[in-house]
Amino acid sequence: VQLQAFGGGLVQAGGSLRLSCAASGRTFSSYVMGWFRQAPGKEREFVAAITWSGVITSYADSVKGRFTISRDNAKNTVYLQMNSLKFEDTAVYYCAAKYLAGLGYRSNEYDYWGQGTQVTVSS
């Protein structure tokens, strides 16, 4: 599976962005998908994950209520809608795919990674 994330950019605090992650391969629907982020000088951290069916989702406490993860298996795409953005959301955002069942919260649980897209929130 090859992943390509896009949709990042510069936005003012309180604004919104929608990230997309396009996947190649016909087995996209078999994968748990996740979003992670990494700010300068910090470790990569979990943001959100979604099961293959899209029924079950999970979020980091820091983004709960502001971010929404979703997927369209027909389009081989996973999305991250980010609302009420804060300065501390500034980071490179990565999408990732996990083959084994169960939502993953650690980066080492994921098998494939996209290249990352920069999100910068100005205060």
C-alpha positions as CSV (number, residue, x, y, z in Angstrom):
1,V,0.0,0.0,0.0
2,Q,1.3,3.4,-0.9
3,L,-0.1,6.5,0.8
4,Q,-0.1,10.1,-0.2
5,A,-1.3,12.8,2.2
6,F,-2.2,16.2,1.1
7,G,-4.4,19.2,2.1
8,G,-2.1,20.9,4.7
9,G,-1.4,24.6,4.7
10,L,-1.4,27.7,6.7
11,V,-4.5,28.7,8.6
12,Q,-5.4,31.1,11.4
13,A,-6.3,29.9,14.8
14,G,-9.9,28.9,14.9
15,G,-9.9,27.9,11.3
16,S,-10.4,24.6,9.5
17,L,-8.5,22.3,7.2
18,R,-9.3,18.9,5.7
19,L,-6.5,16.5,5.1
20,S,-6.8,13.7,2.7
21,C,-4.8,10.5,2.3
22,A,-5.0,8.6,-0.9
23,A,-4.0,5.0,-1.0
24,S,-3.0,2.8,-3.8
25,G,-3.9,-0.9,-3.9
26,R,-7.1,-2.8,-4.0
27,T,-7.0,-3.9,-0.4
28,F,-7.4,-0.4,1.2
29,S,-10.7,-1.5,2.8
30,S,-8.8,-4.2,4.8
31,Y,-6.6,-1.7,6.7
32,V,-7.1,0.3,9.8
33,M,-6.1,3.9,9.0
34,G,-4.6,6.4,11.3
35,W,-3.3,9.9,11.5
36,F,-0.3,10.9,13.4
37,R,1.5,14.2,13.8
38,Q,5.0,15.4,14.7
39,A,5.8,18.9,15.8
40,P,9.4,20.2,15.7
41,G,11.5,18.8,18.5
42,K,8.7,16.4,19.6
43,E,8.0,12.7,19.1
44,R,5.4,11.6,16.6
45,E,2.0,11.3,18.3
46,F,-1.3,9.6,17.7
47,V,-4.1,11.8,16.4
48,A,-7.0,9.6,15.2
49,A,-7.7,6.1,13.8
50,I,-10.6,4.4,12.1
51,T,-11.5,0.8,11.5
52,W,-11.8,-0.7,8.0
53,S,-15.6,-0.3,8.1
54,G,-15.5,3.2,9.4
55,V,-17.8,2.4,12.2
56,I,-15.3,2.7,15.1
57,T,-13.0,5.7,15.5
58,S,-10.7,6.9,18.2
59,Y,-9.1,10.3,18.9
60,A,-6.4,11.7,21.1
61,D,-7.8,13.7,23.9
62,S,-6.1,16.9,22.5
63,V,-8.2,16.8,19.4
64,K,-11.4,15.1,20.6
65,G,-14.4,17.2,19.6
66,R,-12.5,19.2,17.1
67,F,-11.2,16.6,14.6
68,T,-13.1,14.0,12.7
69,I,-11.6,11.0,10.9
70,S,-13.6,9.4,8.1
71,R,-12.9,7.2,5.1
72,D,-14.3,6.4,1.7
73,N,-13.3,2.9,0.7
74,A,-14.7,3.3,-2.8
75,K,-12.2,6.2,-3.3
76,N,-9.4,4.6,-1.3
77,T,-9.2,7.7,0.8
78,V,-9.1,8.6,4.4
79,Y,-9.9,12.1,5.7
80,L,-9.1,14.2,8.7
81,Q,-11.4,17.2,9.2
82,M,-9.8,19.6,11.5
83,N,-11.9,22.4,13.0
84,S,-11.2,25.0,15.7
85,L,-7.5,24.7,15.0
86,K,-5.1,25.8,17.6
87,F,-1.5,27.0,17.5
88,E,-0.4,23.8,19.2
89,D,-1.9,21.7,16.3
90,T,1.0,22.9,14.1
91,A,2.9,19.8,12.9
92,V,3.6,17.6,10.0
93,Y,0.6,15.2,9.7
94,Y,1.1,11.7,8.5
95,C,-1.4,9.1,7.5
96,A,-0.7,5.4,8.1
97,A,-2.1,2.0,7.4
98,K,-2.3,-0.9,9.8
99,Y,-3.1,-4.4,8.5
100,L,-3.9,-6.2,11.7
101,A,-7.3,-5.7,13.3
102,G,-7.7,-3.3,16.2
103,L,-7.2,0.4,16.4
104,G,-3.6,1.3,16.8
105,Y,-2.3,4.1,19.0
106,R,1.4,3.7,18.6
107,S,3.3,4.4,15.4
108,N,5.1,1.1,15.5
109,E,1.8,-0.7,15.1
110,Y,1.4,0.7,11.5
111,D,2.8,-0.9,8.5
112,Y,2.7,1.8,5.8
113,W,3.2,5.6,6.0
114,G,2.5,8.5,3.8
115,Q,5.1,11.3,3.3
116,G,3.4,13.9,5.6
117,T,1.8,17.2,5.0
118,Q,2.6,20.4,6.9
119,V,-0.1,22.1,8.9
120,T,0.7,25.5,10.3
121,V,-1.7,27.4,12.6
122,S,-0.9,31.0,13.2
123,S,-1.9,32.5,16.5
